[in-house]
Amino acid sequence: MAKWGEGDPRWIVEERPDATNVNNWHWTEKNASSWSQEKIKELFNNVVVKTDKADLKITGVEKFEGEACANNRKGKLIFFYEWDIVLNWEGELNDGTDVVHKGTIKVPNLSEENDMSDLDIQIQLKDPDEEGEKLREIMLKDGKTLVRQQLGNYVSSLKEEFSKGMILPKKDEIKPDQVKTLASGFNKKINMAPIISEKKTVGLKIDTTTIEQTHKFQCAAEEFYNALTRVEMVTAFTRGHVKLEAVKGGKFALFGGNITGTFDELVPNKKIVKQWRYKQWPEGHHSQVTITIDQKNDHTEVQLTQTGVPKTEADVTTNNWNRYYWEPIKHAFGFGAILGDL
């Protein structure tokens, strides 16, 4: 990291009047989940499916689960969204029977990884019969088109709405009256709540075990190493305040102090060894985490070995590495899993 006065414009924070994200170098993020829920409800509230054969409409949202966010990575906007959606529909044939049939529309994986034309849209009936099946066939033809159109409107609106303010003006472009309106963008927090309610005391004999994991990341070894050792990058994927000094003997504290420890060894782009503990473990007890980084031709393979994990916490700790480290790193920096990654 360049020191103040050494001339590297990425790090000369004091030269920006607002002292945030100089030249858009740092990763910033906006949480778009709540906004997305409201937008999807609006787009599918009593929407008529145009067809001459029946009176059909999508009546609303039954289930909406997932998340969405917008990231600024070195001045490039990256949008992440992943939703499992269930919509309700109803209709009747234009044959004078006046029998209303109802059903659901399932969209199990709306995400930035899928083209809208390839989206899996499942049309189902709640009480199948001959007339209902005719309606379902019409929905398969005309209703799917409408769903894709509305979801396309959602994605376009997401990108338009959350592009605002993400690319900040450079230090020579900012005006004094703009300073008060700028924000860093880190407004999505991860709450790593304690799993164990009873804190164990010093002197208690602890049965421990070892955790081993192997993962693949679509990035260079240097990029992955930086993601775990540079404060701005760790802040980006943990989405909270970070204390970190990436030198031998340096300390770190993440997730509101729930994860703390000390670096034992740092081999740039190849290995990280650290003493690591979860706040709710017995007082004074640490595990040792060794992360080896191996760059392949088209990806980087990462191996984690964690010794000294309390046996009662092994499953929780294993899941939390995936939930709070590996998946957020992939999403925050675009290091998504390659094909064949398990």
Helices and strands as residue ranges (DSSP letters): G 13-15, G 22-24, E 28-31, H 33-43, E 47-49, E 54-73, E 76-93, E 101-111, G 116-118, E 122-125, H 130-138, I 139-143, H 144-161, G 176-181, E 208-217, H 221-229, H 231-238, E 243-244, E 251-254, G 255-257, E 259-267, E 271-278, E 287-295, E 300-310, G 311-313, H 314-321, I 322-326, H 327-333
